[in-house]
Amino acid sequence: MSENPPLPPPEDASKTRRLVQPTRSGTRPLTPPAEFRNRPAGAIFGDRFRYVELLESGAFQKRYHVDWIYADNDEAVHVCPNPECGAIFPPRNEVPELYCTDCGTKLELGIKNLLLIESNQPQPESLVRVVSKGLSHGSIRAPLAAFTEQVAGLPRYCWLMPEVVPFGAERIDLPVEKYALTWGRDLARGLDYLHDNGIHFNGTIDPAWIGMIGNRVVWSDFSGCLHHPEGYVADRYPDMLALARLIYFWLTGRENYEPNNELAPALRNLFDQVFSTGEIRNSLDLARAIDDAIQEAAAPLSVDLHSGRLSHVGMVRSLNEDSLLVLELDRAQQSVSRVIGIYVVADGMGGHASGEVASGQIVDLFANRAFSDLLPGLLNAPAHDLSNWLVSTVQAANREVFNLRKSAGTDMGSTLVAAAMIGNRAFITHVGDSRAYLLNEREIRQLTVDHSLVERMIANRQISRAEARHHPQRNVIYRTVGAKPDLEIELIQHSMEAGEYLLLCSDGLSGMVDDQTLHQIILSANSPQDACNELVNAANAAGGVDNISVILVKVVAA
């Protein structure tokens, strides 16, 4: 057996590779993370929002006041100036709204008190999806933007929202029971809108998701919301029930419903319908029931409705195709007056033996249904029953004119503006370019938006409103009564103050007399009837190229 070969000479110890090393030898210090620093004054976030003020600086989150920067109006946010609404309309790819879709007020450009929250953690996916839906409602203050930026090599997650005060914050000291019903009604209306957009809370509502603006409440925190895959929530009962429990707690301090409590009869009936009989199944019905309870629980508001009306052929036409209806029912009991008014202006189209037939059929149907429906029951019914009656009557009128149009083989049709009033509450609907205006000492405000070509051109910024008054296609409308078997109906609700006026008119008046002249004539007249006479005279003096019909209603304290 041969001998083993000699071992190689040992290497220098300093070059010897050690397989096991002491724990701390050979390590390198970790690179410290970049500091989550404040943005410098004047910084721009997301290429659109300018630093105004640093509000709060934490290790993981910072809050800033910012301004919205925009190159043109299509990139800007619009706001409803009505203090009872305040809906926010973020910029969209579609044609921007001119009037608030919640309350009908003309929108204004720009928004104040924008809060930008910057975090080193990603935004919840549910919040990002809320932003993408562009929610616009008076009882909702949803986030308006969500984006990510790289700063010093690290992501910064930002989201933008209107500034609200969290519900229950120490600086809010309001008697909850005093506001419980109005808060509940507004939240219920907002919840119905959220359900329409596929957003729900799976039957659990946390007061932390509610914010406050003055004495009002709004949905403001959407970190706990869920999104229905179909984009629409069909089963609305769980969320409605959770909201009703919260309202009941605000009123009574009790978490569980007790039928035999000290609540007023109107409120007992309301909560019985929610918790006992299950008659109320969604938040819209809850909002309506709360509104009726508020009206019933409040001290009766005794008002009278003073009205004037006039229809004239004008200076050019030989036939008056307009029709109008004024019907008022008044009941006084224990010195309290409860009055219902039905007011209709229909501007017929289609020429001789067509337009006047269509408009006449509309007002006849309104009158017949008023006598059959209002006299037996609606004088004592909740206010929302009157709004439902108005919508169903317009639908019935549309079907009747559509059937007449088919049987006669003509192109008959009509525009329409109608109002149903119960006391000082007005429910208004319109089709085409007949209009409704609200007037008081301060202003005249158009409540309806014409279904016309020029109105679309104004919305698309193709023409100005002044140019629209003289545009050759100003009489082209895209929605009329009787054109189709089904009619899309818009409903406006408004609570009027004593001394305010509601003006309904055909385009024979609004197309000839500008708004400021309308305002001046009405305020200077001795009575609504005198005002109607002067308005028709003014339209005829301006040319009277169309039939002129006008109804003016003044709310008077009784």
Secondary structure, DSSP 4 states (H G I P E B T S, - for coil): -PPPPPPPPPPPGGGPPPSS--TTTT--PPPPPPP-PPPPTT-EETTTEEEEEEEEE-SSEEEEEEEE--SSGGGS-EE---TTT--EE---SSPPPSB-TTT-PBPEE----EEEEEESSPPPHHHHHHHHHT---TTB----EEEEEEETTEEEEEEEEE--EETT-TT----HHHHHHHHHHHHHHHHHHHHHTTEE-TT---GGGEEEETTEEEE---TT-EE-TTSS-S--HHHHHHHHHHHHHHHHS-SS--SSSS--HHHHHHHIIIIIS----SHHHHHHHHHHHHHHHSPP--EEEEEEEEEE--SS-SS--EEEEEEEEEEEETTEEEEEEEEEEEEEESSTTTHHHHHHHHHHHHHHHIIIIITTTGGGS-HHHHHHHHHHHHHHHHHHHHHHHHHHTS--EEEEEEEEEETTEEEEEEETT-EEEEE-SS-EEE-S---BHHHHHHHTTSS-HHHHTT-TTTT-BS--BTSSSS----EEEEEPPTT-EEEEE-HHHHTTS-HHHHHHHHHHSSSHHHHHHHHHHHHHHTT--S-EEEEEEEEEE-
